[in-house]
Amino acid sequence: MLRRAVCVLLFCGGCLVSNGFAEEGVTVREFQELQERVRRLEERLAEQDECILEQKRCISEQEKKISEYDSRLAAFDAGLHRQEGAPMSIGGGLEIGAGATIIVQGTDNANAPGQLKQDRTDASYSADITIGKEFSEVGGKAFLHVEAGAGSGLEDDLVLYSNVNRDTDDDENVHLTEVWYEQVLLGDRAVLTFGKLDPTAYFDGNEAANDETTQFLGRIFRNNPVIEFPDNTAGIRLAYVPKEGVELGYGVFDADSDWEKIADHLFHIGQVTFETAFGGRPGHTRFLGWFNDAPHTEWLQASRTKEEAFGFALSFDQEISDNITAFCRYGWQEPDVYDPDITAADGSNFSLEHSWSAGLQIEGEPWGREQDVWALAVGQAVPSRDYKRSNAGLRAKTEGHLEAYYRIHVNDHLSITPDFQYIWNPFGKDVAGDTDGIFVGGMRTQIDF
């Protein structure tokens, strides 16, 4: 509008000057004064344009800040309503998670020494705090996991090849379970992790059977019992993705988990993971092999106490429908030797040669409970042939396990899970005075902060 007024003024001024020279004899000086006025008006117009641009920049910056605040508020709100167990981001790539698991289990047939045929009900709890920090500018991540717990549950009351409560942590002292650093390499095609690691976090995984706080409690379903995983310990893990849908993994860990002379005895494990898509639905097939050079003893030559052990395994999971996921595992271990540090609840040595498990996980959408989960699994632990030959009096039957649970989603921070297990041929029917099957009923409460 101001530009139009200036143009009109120039036009009128030109007309006046023209008429003045022609009719009234307007002087050159008056014309110059008119030009100066026009110049000043143009300067004011330029200043106003600059002011308008500055105001637009300020408005744009304010809108950007408002958008950032809205994003942070939305992220914080999403964190408050996150899924069970998911860590909450608190800005700057820092995530924190916390949870507690409380388990009560009972049986009518405890079979540990001094408790044969007795009823027993025990409890346990564990509490975890995790802190993770992403370093996106360098492709790194640091992670820390602090844990405490109390109670061994029924695990010290049952003599089994594979016990019934993988979550037990009978140590009220707070201890550092994991602390590691992870670095992305080769343009996101490889990753290196080192520190105090949990080997089961990277190997023998399974979408339907790999978390004792939300899935199966029995050890045979949490991980394959024929793999001699060391407890959380010093280790290095490397993963490489040569092409989409294929991952190669390798890990080496302190075999005896004592942080002393960590290179003397090592546990090596390698894994190939294939992402499957049967029927267009996601799944995973994992093939793995392991080698443990910690001292083992031969069953049939007890003087040979520095032997090594090895084995291989398979883990498979596949989504069948929108609500159903199936899984299975199989493993084999060298049958000639045993680790003297692996014992049953009564202190007995044993070793397994084969193990398998299979089951289904069904989400509750068909009956109107979308976030509930029902699951069923069955499996067997097969003792080694040389273990049986080492003592003519051993029956060494195959131990069978059946487990079912129903996880009830109360809210995003609380779930309650009735859990039922049945074990037949407990400890191969080699517990003196007792060959009956064992029924275990329990309740798990999971709290996520």
MOSUL-V493945 format. One record per pair of residues at least 24 apart in sequence whose C-alpha atoms are under 7 Angstrom apart, sorted by sequence separation. I is the first residue (numbers start at 0). J is the second residue. If there is no record, write none. Layout:
((I & J) (I & J))
This chain:
((100 & 124) (101 & 125) (124 & 148) (125 & 149) (147 & 171) (232 & 256) (247 & 271) (266 & 290) (267 & 291) (287 & 311) (288 & 312) (309 & 333) (330 & 354) (355 & 379) (377 & 401) (399 & 423) (417 & 441) (418 & 442) (100 & 125) (124 & 149) (147 & 172) (229 & 254) (231 & 256) (233 & 258) (246 & 271) (247 & 272) (266 & 291) (287 & 312) (308 & 333) (329 & 354) (330 & 355) (354 & 379) (355 & 380) (376 & 401) (377 & 402) (398 & 423) (399 & 424) (417 & 442) (99 & 125) (100 & 126) (123 & 149) (124 & 150) (147 & 173) (229 & 255) (230 & 256) (246 & 272) (265 & 291) (266 & 292) (286 & 312) (287 & 313) (329 & 355) (354 & 380) (376 & 402) (398 & 424) (416 & 442) (417 & 443) (99 & 126) (123 & 150) (146 & 173) (147 & 174) (229 & 256) (245 & 272) (246 & 273) (265 & 292) (286 & 313) (328 & 355) (329 & 356) (353 & 380) (354 & 381) (375 & 402) (376 & 403) (397 & 424) (398 & 425) (416 & 443) (98 & 126) (99 & 127) (122 & 150) (123 & 151) (145 & 173) (146 & 174) (245 & 273) (264 & 292) (265 & 293) (285 & 313) (286 & 314) (308 & 336) (328 & 356) (353 & 381) (375 & 403) (396 & 424) (398 & 426) (415 & 443) (416 & 444) (98 & 127) (123 & 152) (145 & 174) (146 & 175) (244 & 273) (245 & 274) (264 & 293) (285 & 314) (327 & 356) (328 & 357) (351 & 380) (352 & 381) (374 & 403) (375 & 404) (398 & 427) (415 & 444) (97 & 127) (98 & 128) (122 & 152) (145 & 175) (146 & 176) (198 & 228) (244 & 274) (284 & 314) (285 & 315) (327 & 357) (351 & 381) (352 & 382) (374 & 404) (397 & 427) (414 & 444) (415 & 445) (97 & 128) (121 & 152) (144 & 175) (145 & 176) (284 & 315) (326 & 357) (327 & 358) (351 & 382) (352 & 383) (373 & 404) (374 & 405) (396 & 427) (414 & 445) (96 & 128) (97 & 129) (121 & 153) (144 & 176) (283 & 315) (284 & 316) (326 & 358) (350 & 382) (351 & 383) (373 & 405) (395 & 427) (396 & 428) (413 & 445) (414 & 446) (96 & 129) (144 & 177) (197 & 230) (198 & 231) (283 & 316) (325 & 358) (326 & 359) (350 & 383) (372 & 405) (373 & 406) (394 & 427) (395 & 428) (413 & 446) (95 & 129) (96 & 130) (143 & 177) (144 & 178) (197 & 231) (282 & 316) (283 & 317) (325 & 359) (372 & 406) (394 & 428) (395 & 429) (412 & 446) (413 & 447) (95 & 130) (143 & 178) (196 & 231) (197 & 232) (282 & 317) (324 & 359) (325 & 360) (371 & 406) (394 & 429) (412 & 447) (94 & 130) (95 & 131) (142 & 178) (143 & 179) (195 & 231) (196 & 232) (281 & 317) (282 & 318) (323 & 359) (324 & 360) (350 & 386) (371 & 407) (393 & 429) (412 & 448) (94 & 131) (142 & 179) (195 & 232) (196 & 233) (254 & 291) (281 & 318) (298 & 335) (323 & 360) (324 & 361) (349 & 386) (371 & 408) (93 & 131) (94 & 132) (141 & 179) (142 & 180) (195 & 233) (196 & 234) (280 & 318) (297 & 335) (298 & 336) (323 & 361) (370 & 408) (93 & 132) (141 & 180) (194 & 233) (195 & 234) (254 & 293) (280 & 319) (297 & 336) (298 & 337) (322 & 361) (323 & 362) (92 & 132) (93 & 133) (140 & 180) (141 & 181) (194 & 234) (296 & 336) (297 & 337) (322 & 362) (92 & 133) (140 & 181) (193 & 234) (194 & 235) (295 & 336) (296 & 337) (139 & 181) (140 & 182) (193 & 235) (295 & 337) (296 & 338) (124 & 167) (125 & 168) (139 & 182) (192 & 235) (193 & 236) (295 & 338) (123 & 167) (138 & 182) (139 & 183) (192 & 236) (295 & 339) (111 & 156) (138 & 183) (166 & 211) (191 & 236) (192 & 237) (110 & 156) (111 & 157) (165 & 211) (191 & 237) (109 & 156) (110 & 157) (111 & 158) (190 & 237) (191 & 238) (104 & 152) (109 & 157) (110 & 158) (190 & 238) (104 & 153) (189 & 238) (190 & 239) (334 & 383) (189 & 239) (334 & 384) (335 & 385) (165 & 216) (188 & 239) (189 & 240) (334 & 385) (164 & 216) (165 & 217) (188 & 240) (163 & 216) (164 & 217) (165 & 218) (163 & 217) (164 & 218) (177 & 231) (162 & 217) (163 & 218) (176 & 231) (162 & 218) (161 & 218) (161 & 219) (202 & 270) (299 & 385) (298 & 385) (298 & 386) (299 & 389) (298 & 389) (225 & 330) (225 & 331) (223 & 330) (225 & 332) (205 & 314) (207 & 316) (205 & 315) (206 & 316) (203 & 314) (205 & 316) (100 & 212) (207 & 324) (207 & 326) (225 & 351) (225 & 352) (225 & 353) (225 & 354) (224 & 354) (220 & 356) (207 & 360) (160 & 343) (159 & 343) (158 & 343) (158 & 344) (157 & 344) (158 & 345) (155 & 344) (160 & 380) (111 & 344) (112 & 345) (212 & 445) (111 & 345) (159 & 425) (160 & 426) (159 & 426) (158 & 426) (110 & 433) (83 & 411) (82 & 411) (83 & 412) (108 & 437) (81 & 411) (80 & 411) (107 & 438) (106 & 438) (106 & 439) (105 & 439) (106 & 440) (104 & 439) (105 & 440) (104 & 440) (105 & 441) (104 & 441) (103 & 441) (104 & 442) (103 & 442) (102 & 442) (103 & 443) (102 & 443) (101 & 443) (102 & 444) (100 & 443) (101 & 444) (100 & 444) (101 & 445) (100 & 445) (99 & 445) (100 & 446) (99 & 446) (98 & 446) (99 & 447) (98 & 447) (97 & 447) (98 & 448) (97 & 448) (96 & 448) (84 & 447) (83 & 447))
